[in-house]
Amino acid sequence: MALLLLIAVGAILGWLASIILQLDEFQELALNMAAGIGGALVFGVMANRESILHGISGTALLLSTLGAIASLIAVNSLRNMLAQ
């Protein structure tokens, strides 16, 4: 259940980032969602003291949110740098 929660947090943050950045293409939306999911999973698994299959702590959820935001910033900065 905790794994699904981390995936949902990352996907929602990626989707919201696409709305805020006004990205219309599906590829950009999919990239943002993938980056959000990846960041949330990596940071959430690292921050959780127990197995991710048993549950998730509030700290791990907060850190997974911050990890998703950090990965979204990195991906969008890289995309802007390559577009120039």
Jmol script that loads the backbone (N, CA, C; Angstrom):
load data "model"
ATOM      1  N   MET A   1       0.815  -1.197   0.000  1.00  0.00           N
ATOM      2  CA  MET A   1       0.000   0.000   0.000  1.00  0.00           C
ATOM      3  C   MET A   1       0.860   1.263   0.000  1.00  0.00           C
ATOM      4  N   ALA A   2       1.953   1.212   0.766  1.00  0.00           N
ATOM      5  CA  ALA A   2       2.825   2.378   0.835  1.00  0.00           C
ATOM      6  C   ALA A   2       3.484   2.659  -0.507  1.00  0.00           C
ATOM      7  N   LEU A   3       3.806   1.604  -1.233  1.00  0.00           N
ATOM      8  CA  LEU A   3       4.418   1.769  -2.548  1.00  0.00           C
ATOM      9  C   LEU A   3       3.462   2.487  -3.499  1.00  0.00           C
ATOM     10  N   LEU A   4       2.201   2.121  -3.455  1.00  0.00           N
ATOM     11  CA  LEU A   4       1.200   2.796  -4.291  1.00  0.00           C
ATOM     12  C   LEU A   4       1.031   4.257  -3.892  1.00  0.00           C
ATOM     13  N   LEU A   5       1.136   4.531  -2.601  1.00  0.00           N
ATOM     14  CA  LEU A   5       1.031   5.915  -2.129  1.00  0.00           C
ATOM     15  C   LEU A   5       2.181   6.759  -2.661  1.00  0.00           C
ATOM     16  N   LEU A   6       3.387   6.213  -2.648  1.00  0.00           N
ATOM     17  CA  LEU A   6       4.538   6.951  -3.176  1.00  0.00           C
ATOM     18  C   LEU A   6       4.400   7.188  -4.678  1.00  0.00           C
ATOM     19  N   ILE A   7       3.922   6.190  -5.395  1.00  0.00           N
ATOM     20  CA  ILE A   7       3.713   6.353  -6.838  1.00  0.00           C
ATOM     21  C   ILE A   7       2.658   7.427  -7.105  1.00  0.00           C
ATOM     22  N   ALA A   8       1.588   7.418  -6.326  1.00  0.00           N
ATOM     23  CA  ALA A   8       0.528   8.406  -6.504  1.00  0.00           C
ATOM     24  C   ALA A   8       1.025   9.813  -6.194  1.00  0.00           C
ATOM     25  N   VAL A   9       1.803   9.964  -5.136  1.00  0.00           N
ATOM     26  CA  VAL A   9       2.356  11.283  -4.783  1.00  0.00           C
ATOM     27  C   VAL A   9       3.233  11.806  -5.915  1.00  0.00           C
ATOM     28  N   GLY A  10       4.119  10.970  -6.425  1.00  0.00           N
ATOM     29  CA  GLY A  10       5.005  11.389  -7.515  1.00  0.00           C
ATOM     30  C   GLY A  10       4.249  11.732  -8.784  1.00  0.00           C
ATOM     31  N   ALA A  11       3.254  10.932  -9.132  1.00  0.00           N
ATOM     32  CA  ALA A  11       2.479  11.185 -10.349  1.00  0.00           C
ATOM     33  C   ALA A  11       1.674  12.474 -10.234  1.00  0.00           C
ATOM     34  N   ILE A  12       1.080  12.702  -9.085  1.00  0.00           N
ATOM     35  CA  ILE A  12       0.296  13.929  -8.888  1.00  0.00           C
ATOM     36  C   ILE A  12       1.194  15.157  -8.933  1.00  0.00           C
ATOM     37  N   LEU A  13       2.354  15.083  -8.305  1.00  0.00           N
ATOM     38  CA  LEU A  13       3.274  16.227  -8.354  1.00  0.00           C
ATOM     39  C   LEU A  13       3.787  16.480  -9.765  1.00  0.00           C
ATOM     40  N   GLY A  14       4.043  15.430 -10.522  1.00  0.00           N
ATOM     41  CA  GLY A  14       4.462  15.599 -11.913  1.00  0.00           C
ATOM     42  C   GLY A  14       3.361  16.224 -12.756  1.00  0.00           C
ATOM     43  N   TRP A  15       2.137  15.783 -12.532  1.00  0.00           N
ATOM     44  CA  TRP A  15       0.992  16.345 -13.256  1.00  0.00           C
ATOM     45  C   TRP A  15       0.801  17.821 -12.902  1.00  0.00           C
ATOM     46  N   LEU A  16       0.898  18.160 -11.613  1.00  0.00           N
ATOM     47  CA  LEU A  16       0.765  19.561 -11.198  1.00  0.00           C
ATOM     48  C   LEU A  16       1.885  20.428 -11.761  1.00  0.00           C
ATOM     49  N   ALA A  17       3.091  19.882 -11.838  1.00  0.00           N
ATOM     50  CA  ALA A  17       4.201  20.633 -12.429  1.00  0.00           C
ATOM     51  C   ALA A  17       3.928  20.916 -13.898  1.00  0.00           C
ATOM     52  N   SER A  18       3.331  19.977 -14.605  1.00  0.00           N
ATOM     53  CA  SER A  18       3.000  20.190 -16.017  1.00  0.00           C
ATOM     54  C   SER A  18       1.945  21.280 -16.169  1.00  0.00           C
ATOM     55  N   ILE A  19       1.001  21.335 -15.255  1.00  0.00           N
ATOM     56  CA  ILE A  19      -0.022  22.388 -15.299  1.00  0.00           C
ATOM     57  C   ILE A  19       0.600  23.744 -15.016  1.00  0.00           C
ATOM     58  N   ILE A  20       1.440  23.813 -13.989  1.00  0.00           N
ATOM     59  CA  ILE A  20       2.068  25.082 -13.616  1.00  0.00           C
ATOM     60  C   ILE A  20       2.969  25.596 -14.736  1.00  0.00           C
ATOM     61  N   LEU A  21       3.724  24.686 -15.363  1.00  0.00           N
ATOM     62  CA  LEU A  21       4.632  25.081 -16.445  1.00  0.00           C
ATOM     63  C   LEU A  21       3.931  25.220 -17.788  1.00  0.00           C
ATOM     64  N   GLN A  22       2.642  24.939 -17.830  1.00  0.00           N
ATOM     65  CA  GLN A  22       1.814  25.042 -19.031  1.00  0.00           C
ATOM     66  C   GLN A  22       2.395  24.211 -20.180  1.00  0.00           C
ATOM     67  N   LEU A  23       2.677  22.945 -19.874  1.00  0.00           N
ATOM     68  CA  LEU A  23       3.178  22.017 -20.879  1.00  0.00           C
ATOM     69  C   LEU A  23       1.993  21.274 -21.477  1.00  0.00           C
ATOM     70  N   ASP A  24       1.886  21.301 -22.790  1.00  0.00           N
ATOM     71  CA  ASP A  24       0.726  20.735 -23.456  1.00  0.00           C
ATOM     72  C   ASP A  24       0.974  19.360 -24.069  1.00  0.00           C
ATOM     73  N   GLU A  25       2.199  19.048 -24.401  1.00  0.00           N
ATOM     74  CA  GLU A  25       2.475  17.797 -25.095  1.00  0.00           C
ATOM     75  C   GLU A  25       2.474  16.624 -24.120  1.00  0.00           C
ATOM     76  N   PHE A  26       2.018  15.484 -24.607  1.00  0.00           N
ATOM     77  CA  PHE A  26       1.940  14.285 -23.768  1.00  0.00           C
ATOM     78  C   PHE A  26       3.318  13.823 -23.320  1.00  0.00           C
ATOM     79  N   GLN A  27       4.326  13.967 -24.178  1.00  0.00           N
ATOM     80  CA  GLN A  27       5.680  13.526 -23.825  1.00  0.00           C
ATOM     81  C   GLN A  27       6.211  14.316 -22.634  1.00  0.00           C
ATOM     82  N   GLU A  28       5.942  15.615 -22.606  1.00  0.00           N
ATOM     83  CA  GLU A  28       6.408  16.434 -21.486  1.00  0.00           C
ATOM     84  C   GLU A  28       5.672  16.069 -20.200  1.00  0.00           C
ATOM     85  N   LEU A  29       4.372  15.799 -20.314  1.00  0.00           N
ATOM     86  CA  LEU A  29       3.590  15.377 -19.159  1.00  0.00           C
ATOM     87  C   LEU A  29       4.101  14.034 -18.634  1.00  0.00           C
ATOM     88  N   ALA A  30       4.346  13.102 -19.540  1.00  0.00           N
ATOM     89  CA  ALA A  30       4.835  11.776 -19.137  1.00  0.00           C
ATOM     90  C   ALA A  30       6.218  11.873 -18.493  1.00  0.00           C
ATOM     91  N   LEU A  31       7.079  12.737 -19.014  1.00  0.00           N
ATOM     92  CA  LEU A  31       8.411  12.911 -18.435  1.00  0.00           C
ATOM     93  C   LEU A  31       8.317  13.490 -17.033  1.00  0.00           C
ATOM     94  N   ASN A  32       7.450  14.478 -16.838  1.00  0.00           N
ATOM     95  CA  ASN A  32       7.278  15.062 -15.511  1.00  0.00           C
ATOM     96  C   ASN A  32       6.710  14.048 -14.530  1.00  0.00           C
ATOM     97  N   MET A  33       5.753  13.253 -14.977  1.00  0.00           N
ATOM     98  CA  MET A  33       5.181  12.251 -14.085  1.00  0.00           C
ATOM     99  C   MET A  33       6.212  11.178 -13.735  1.00  0.00           C
ATOM    100  N   ALA A  34       7.012  10.770 -14.704  1.00  0.00           N
ATOM    101  CA  ALA A  34       8.058   9.775 -14.446  1.00  0.00           C
ATOM    102  C   ALA A  34       9.111  10.323 -13.486  1.00  0.00           C
ATOM    103  N   ALA A  35       9.495  11.577 -13.665  1.00  0.00           N
ATOM    104  CA  ALA A  35      10.477  12.194 -12.771  1.00  0.00           C
ATOM    105  C   ALA A  35       9.918  12.303 -11.359  1.00  0.00           C
ATOM    106  N   GLY A  36       8.663  12.678 -11.244  1.00  0.00           N
ATOM    107  CA  GLY A  36       8.032  12.772  -9.925  1.00  0.00           C
ATOM    108  C   GLY A  36       7.944  11.426  -9.239  1.00  0.00           C
ATOM    109  N   ILE A  37       7.552  10.408  -9.983  1.00  0.00           N
ATOM    110  CA  ILE A  37       7.453   9.061  -9.416  1.00  0.00           C
ATOM    111  C   ILE A  37       8.831   8.557  -9.000  1.00  0.00           C
ATOM    112  N   GLY A  38       9.819   8.767  -9.851  1.00  0.00           N
ATOM    113  CA  GLY A  38      11.175   8.317  -9.524  1.00  0.00           C
ATOM    114  C   GLY A  38      11.725   8.976  -8.277  1.00  0.00           C
ATOM    115  N   GLY A  39      11.571  10.286  -8.182  1.00  0.00           N
ATOM    116  CA  GLY A  39      12.051  11.001  -6.998  1.00  0.00           C
ATOM    117  C   GLY A  39      11.321  10.584  -5.735  1.00  0.00           C
ATOM    118  N   ALA A  40      10.010  10.417  -5.836  1.00  0.00           N
ATOM    119  CA  ALA A  40       9.226  10.010  -4.667  1.00  0.00           C
ATOM    120  C   ALA A  40       9.609   8.605  -4.209  1.00  0.00           C
ATOM    121  N   LEU A  41       9.820   7.700  -5.153  1.00  0.00           N
ATOM    122  CA  LEU A  41      10.180   6.330  -4.783  1.00  0.00           C
ATOM    123  C   LEU A  41      11.565   6.257  -4.151  1.00  0.00           C
ATOM    124  N   VAL A  42      12.523   6.921  -4.746  1.00  0.00           N
ATOM    125  CA  VAL A  42      13.898   6.860  -4.232  1.00  0.00           C
ATOM    126  C   VAL A  42      13.965   7.445  -2.821  1.00  0.00           C
ATOM    127  N   PHE A  43      13.446   8.638  -2.643  1.00  0.00           N
ATOM    128  CA  PHE A  43      13.527   9.285  -1.342  1.00  0.00           C
ATOM    129  C   PHE A  43      12.616   8.619  -0.315  1.00  0.00           C
ATOM    130  N   GLY A  44      11.458   8.158  -0.744  1.00  0.00           N
ATOM    131  CA  GLY A  44      10.547   7.494   0.183  1.00  0.00           C
ATOM    132  C   GLY A  44      11.098   6.181   0.699  1.00  0.00           C
ATOM    133  N   VAL A  45      11.708   5.398  -0.171  1.00  0.00           N
ATOM    134  CA  VAL A  45      12.289   4.121   0.245  1.00  0.00           C
ATOM    135  C   VAL A  45      13.494   4.358   1.148  1.00  0.00           C
ATOM    136  N   MET A  46      14.314   5.350   0.831  1.00  0.00           N
ATOM    137  CA  MET A  46      15.486   5.634   1.664  1.00  0.00           C
ATOM    138  C   MET A  46      15.083   6.151   3.042  1.00  0.00           C
ATOM    139  N   ALA A  47      14.021   6.922   3.120  1.00  0.00           N
ATOM    140  CA  ALA A  47      13.629   7.535   4.382  1.00  0.00           C
ATOM    141  C   ALA A  47      12.829   6.596   5.276  1.00  0.00           C
ATOM    142  N   ASN A  48      12.219   5.572   4.707  1.00  0.00           N
ATOM    143  CA  ASN A  48      11.401   4.656   5.492  1.00  0.00           C
ATOM    144  C   ASN A  48      12.305   3.676   6.231  1.00  0.00           C
ATOM    145  N   ARG A  49      12.132   3.569   7.520  1.00  0.00           N
ATOM    146  CA  ARG A  49      12.993   2.703   8.321  1.00  0.00           C
ATOM    147  C   ARG A  49      12.645   1.222   8.158  1.00  0.00           C
ATOM    148  N   GLU A  50      11.379   0.934   7.936  1.00  0.00           N
ATOM    149  CA  GLU A  50      10.951  -0.450   7.760  1.00  0.00           C
ATOM    150  C   GLU A  50      10.813  -0.756   6.273  1.00  0.00           C
ATOM    151  N   SER A  51      10.338  -1.924   5.992  1.00  0.00           N
ATOM    152  CA  SER A  51      10.090  -2.301   4.612  1.00  0.00           C
ATOM    153  C   SER A  51       8.980  -1.436   4.040  1.00  0.00           C
ATOM    154  N   ILE A  52       9.103  -1.062   2.813  1.00  0.00           N
ATOM    155  CA  ILE A  52       8.113  -0.212   2.157  1.00  0.00           C
ATOM    156  C   ILE A  52       6.788  -0.957   2.000  1.00  0.00           C
ATOM    157  N   LEU A  53       6.820  -2.276   2.096  1.00  0.00           N
ATOM    158  CA  LEU A  53       5.601  -3.063   1.945  1.00  0.00           C
ATOM    159  C   LEU A  53       4.750  -3.073   3.213  1.00  0.00           C
ATOM    160  N   HIS A  54       5.336  -2.762   4.357  1.00  0.00           N
ATOM    161  CA  HIS A  54       4.587  -2.781   5.613  1.00  0.00           C
ATOM    162  C   HIS A  54       3.841  -1.479   5.886  1.00  0.00           C
ATOM    163  N   GLY A  55       4.361  -0.386   5.471  1.00  0.00           N
ATOM    164  CA  GLY A  55       3.735   0.904   5.730  1.00  0.00           C
ATOM    165  C   GLY A  55       4.723   2.020   5.478  1.00  0.00           C
ATOM    166  N   ILE A  56       4.263   3.224   5.720  1.00  0.00           N
ATOM    167  CA  ILE A  56       5.118   4.390   5.484  1.00  0.00           C
ATOM    168  C   ILE A  56       4.933   5.376   6.623  1.00  0.00           C
ATOM    169  N   SER A  57       6.012   6.012   7.001  1.00  0.00           N
ATOM    170  CA  SER A  57       5.945   7.007   8.066  1.00  0.00           C
ATOM    171  C   SER A  57       5.665   8.385   7.476  1.00  0.00           C
ATOM    172  N   GLY A  58       5.265   9.280   8.322  1.00  0.00           N
ATOM    173  CA  GLY A  58       5.015  10.650   7.871  1.00  0.00           C
ATOM    174  C   GLY A  58       6.277  11.319   7.364  1.00  0.00           C
ATOM    175  N   THR A  59       7.391  11.030   8.014  1.00  0.00           N
ATOM    176  CA  THR A  59       8.669  11.591   7.584  1.00  0.00           C
ATOM    177  C   THR A  59       9.037  11.088   6.189  1.00  0.00           C
ATOM    178  N   ALA A  60       8.828   9.806   5.954  1.00  0.00           N
ATOM    179  CA  ALA A  60       9.139   9.247   4.639  1.00  0.00           C
ATOM    180  C   ALA A  60       8.241   9.845   3.568  1.00  0.00           C
ATOM    181  N   LEU A  61       6.993  10.094   3.901  1.00  0.00           N
ATOM    182  CA  LEU A  61       6.080  10.712   2.938  1.00  0.00           C
ATOM    183  C   LEU A  61       6.497  12.143   2.626  1.00  0.00           C
ATOM    184  N   LEU A  62       6.891  12.885   3.646  1.00  0.00           N
ATOM    185  CA  LEU A  62       7.363  14.256   3.439  1.00  0.00           C
ATOM    186  C   LEU A  62       8.634  14.277   2.601  1.00  0.00           C
ATOM    187  N   LEU A  63       9.571  13.403   2.913  1.00  0.00           N
ATOM    188  CA  LEU A  63      10.821  13.357   2.154  1.00  0.00           C
ATOM    189  C   LEU A  63      10.597  12.872   0.724  1.00  0.00           C
ATOM    190  N   SER A  64       9.635  11.994   0.526  1.00  0.00           N
ATOM    191  CA  SER A  64       9.343  11.562  -0.843  1.00  0.00           C
ATOM    192  C   SER A  64       8.749  12.712  -1.651  1.00  0.00           C
ATOM    193  N   THR A  65       7.953  13.552  -1.012  1.00  0.00           N
ATOM    194  CA  THR A  65       7.421  14.737  -1.687  1.00  0.00           C
ATOM    195  C   THR A  65       8.547  15.682  -2.076  1.00  0.00           C
ATOM    196  N   LEU A  66       9.465  15.911  -1.146  1.00  0.00           N
ATOM    197  CA  LEU A  66      10.608  16.782  -1.447  1.00  0.00           C
ATOM    198  C   LEU A  66      11.504  16.172  -2.528  1.00  0.00           C
ATOM    199  N   GLY A  67      11.663  14.859  -2.514  1.00  0.00           N
ATOM    200  CA  GLY A  67      12.452  14.196  -3.546  1.00  0.00           C
ATOM    201  C   GLY A  67      11.819  14.318  -4.919  1.00  0.00           C
ATOM    202  N   ALA A  68      10.499  14.205  -4.974  1.00  0.00           N
ATOM    203  CA  ALA A  68       9.797  14.367  -6.250  1.00  0.00           C
ATOM    204  C   ALA A  68       9.954  15.785  -6.772  1.00  0.00           C
ATOM    205  N   ILE A  69       9.838  16.759  -5.883  1.00  0.00           N
ATOM    206  CA  ILE A  69      10.002  18.161  -6.295  1.00  0.00           C
ATOM    207  C   ILE A  69      11.424  18.411  -6.788  1.00  0.00           C
ATOM    208  N   ALA A  70      12.415  17.860  -6.087  1.00  0.00           N
ATOM    209  CA  ALA A  70      13.813  18.039  -6.506  1.00  0.00           C
ATOM    210  C   ALA A  70      14.068  17.415  -7.875  1.00  0.00           C
ATOM    211  N   SER A  71      13.530  16.237  -8.106  1.00  0.00           N
ATOM    212  CA  SER A  71      13.747  15.608  -9.412  1.00  0.00           C
ATOM    213  C   SER A  71      13.013  16.354 -10.519  1.00  0.00           C
ATOM    214  N   LEU A  72      11.853  16.917 -10.215  1.00  0.00           N
ATOM    215  CA  LEU A  72      11.140  17.725 -11.210  1.00  0.00           C
ATOM    216  C   LEU A  72      11.913  18.993 -11.555  1.00  0.00           C
ATOM    217  N   ILE A  73      12.507  19.617 -10.563  1.00  0.00           N
ATOM    218  CA  ILE A  73      13.321  20.805 -10.815  1.00  0.00           C
ATOM    219  C   ILE A  73      14.513  20.448 -11.694  1.00  0.00           C
ATOM    220  N   ALA A  74      15.161  19.327 -11.382  1.00  0.00           N
ATOM    221  CA  ALA A  74      16.328  18.904 -12.161  1.00  0.00           C
ATOM    222  C   ALA A  74      15.957  18.590 -13.602  1.00  0.00           C
ATOM    223  N   VAL A  75      14.875  17.864 -13.810  1.00  0.00           N
ATOM    224  CA  VAL A  75      14.466  17.483 -15.168  1.00  0.00           C
ATOM    225  C   VAL A  75      14.074  18.708 -15.982  1.00  0.00           C
ATOM    226  N   ASN A  76      13.305  19.603 -15.383  1.00  0.00           N
ATOM    227  CA  ASN A  76      12.865  20.785 -16.130  1.00  0.00           C
ATOM    228  C   ASN A  76      14.012  21.761 -16.378  1.00  0.00           C
ATOM    229  N   SER A  77      14.967  21.854 -15.459  1.00  0.00           N
ATOM    230  CA  SER A  77      16.149  22.689 -15.695  1.00  0.00           C
ATOM    231  C   SER A  77      16.987  22.127 -16.834  1.00  0.00           C
ATOM    232  N   LEU A  78      17.150  20.812 -16.842  1.00  0.00           N
ATOM    233  CA  LEU A  78      17.900  20.169 -17.920  1.00  0.00           C
ATOM    234  C   LEU A  78      17.201  20.348 -19.250  1.00  0.00           C
ATOM    235  N   ARG A  79      15.888  20.216 -19.258  1.00  0.00           N
ATOM    236  CA  ARG A  79      15.125  20.409 -20.506  1.00  0.00           C
ATOM    237  C   ARG A  79      15.268  21.841 -21.029  1.00  0.00           C
ATOM    238  N   ASN A  80      15.210  22.830 -20.137  1.00  0.00           N
ATOM    239  CA  ASN A  80      15.370  24.220 -20.551  1.00  0.00           C
ATOM    240  C   ASN A  80      16.783  24.511 -21.037  1.00  0.00           C
ATOM    241  N   MET A  81      17.761  23.882 -20.401  1.00  0.00           N
ATOM    242  CA  MET A  81      19.141  24.104 -20.800  1.00  0.00           C
ATOM    243  C   MET A  81      19.403  23.498 -22.182  1.00  0.00           C
ATOM    244  N   LEU A  82      18.831  22.346 -22.448  1.00  0.00           N
ATOM    245  CA  LEU A  82      19.019  21.714 -23.764  1.00  0.00           C
ATOM    246  C   LEU A  82      18.228  22.414 -24.866  1.00  0.00           C
ATOM    247  N   ALA A  83      17.167  23.103 -24.499  1.00  0.00           N
ATOM    248  CA  ALA A  83      16.335  23.780 -25.502  1.00  0.00           C
ATOM    249  C   ALA A  83      16.989  25.067 -26.007  1.00  0.00           C
ATOM    250  N   GLN A  84      17.925  25.590 -25.255  1.00  0.00           N
ATOM    251  CA  GLN A  84      18.544  26.862 -25.645  1.00  0.00           C
ATOM    252  C   GLN A  84      19.625  26.681 -26.650  1.00  0.00           C
TER     253      GLN A  84
END
end "model"
wireframe off; spacefill off
backbone 0.3
color backbone group
